[in-house]
Amino acid sequence: MKTPSDDLKNMLAAWRVEPEFRPGFNREVWCKIAASNAVRRESFWQNLLSTLFAAPRLATVTALAVAVLTLSLGSAHLAARNANARQWTMLEERYARSIDPLTRSSMKE
């Protein structure tokens, strides 16, 4: 005897979905995605800048924070560059001593 579940299984097995898309559908979708991303990107920066510079107090704090950050990064860069130069000089001296036959003979004694 056939059960209702057998009929359902047969109907589901025979069921096929074949979607039809109009010409240019993919292009339209990607254009909409690109447009929404551009709007979102512009609105983020506009919102950020308008928030930071909305009040004179916030504008002053933002300008001071940028100045302090710039000075900190600049001084850190100079210190790192000087430390790197000292390290290279020390390595050059060590290498010169290691290949110099006079200093090598005095190192063995």
FENTAFEN-V429433 format. One record per residue. RES is the residue in three letters. D_FIRST is the distance of its C-alpha to the first C-alpha in Angstrom with 1 decimal. Layout:
((RES/D_FIRST) (RES/D_FIRST))
This chain:
((MET/0.0) (LYS/3.8) (THR/6.4) (PRO/9.9) (SER/11.4) (ASP/9.8) (ASP/11.3) (LEU/14.4) (LYS/14.8) (ASN/14.8) (MET/17.2) (LEU/19.4) (ALA/19.6) (ALA/20.8) (TRP/23.2) (ARG/26.8) (VAL/29.9) (GLU/33.1) (PRO/36.0) (GLU/39.0) (PHE/42.4) (ARG/45.5) (PRO/48.4) (GLY/50.6) (PHE/48.0) (ASN/48.7) (ARG/52.4) (GLU/52.2) (VAL/50.3) (TRP/52.8) (CYS/55.7) (LYS/54.4) (ILE/54.0) (ALA/57.5) (ALA/59.0) (SER/57.5) (ASN/58.7) (ALA/62.2) (VAL/62.3) (ARG/61.2) (ARG/63.7) (GLU/66.6) (SER/65.8) (PHE/65.7) (TRP/69.2) (GLN/70.5) (ASN/69.2) (LEU/70.7) (LEU/74.1) (SER/74.3) (THR/73.5) (LEU/76.0) (PHE/78.8) (ALA/78.1) (ALA/80.8) (PRO/84.2) (ARG/83.7) (LEU/80.4) (ALA/81.9) (THR/84.9) (VAL/82.6) (THR/80.5) (ALA/83.6) (LEU/85.1) (ALA/81.9) (VAL/81.7) (ALA/85.4) (VAL/85.0) (LEU/82.0) (THR/83.9) (LEU/87.0) (SER/85.0) (LEU/83.1) (GLY/86.4) (SER/88.3) (ALA/85.5) (HIS/85.4) (LEU/89.2) (ALA/89.1) (ALA/86.4) (ARG/88.3) (ASN/91.5) (ALA/89.7) (ASN/88.2) (ALA/91.6) (ARG/93.2) (GLN/90.4) (TRP/90.9) (THR/94.7) (MET/94.3) (LEU/92.0) (GLU/94.5) (GLU/97.3) (ARG/95.3) (TYR/94.5) (ALA/98.1) (ARG/99.3) (SER/96.8) (ILE/98.0) (ASP/101.7) (PRO/103.4) (LEU/106.2) (THR/103.8) (ARG/101.6) (SER/104.7) (SER/105.6) (MET/102.1) (LYS/102.3) (GLU/105.4))
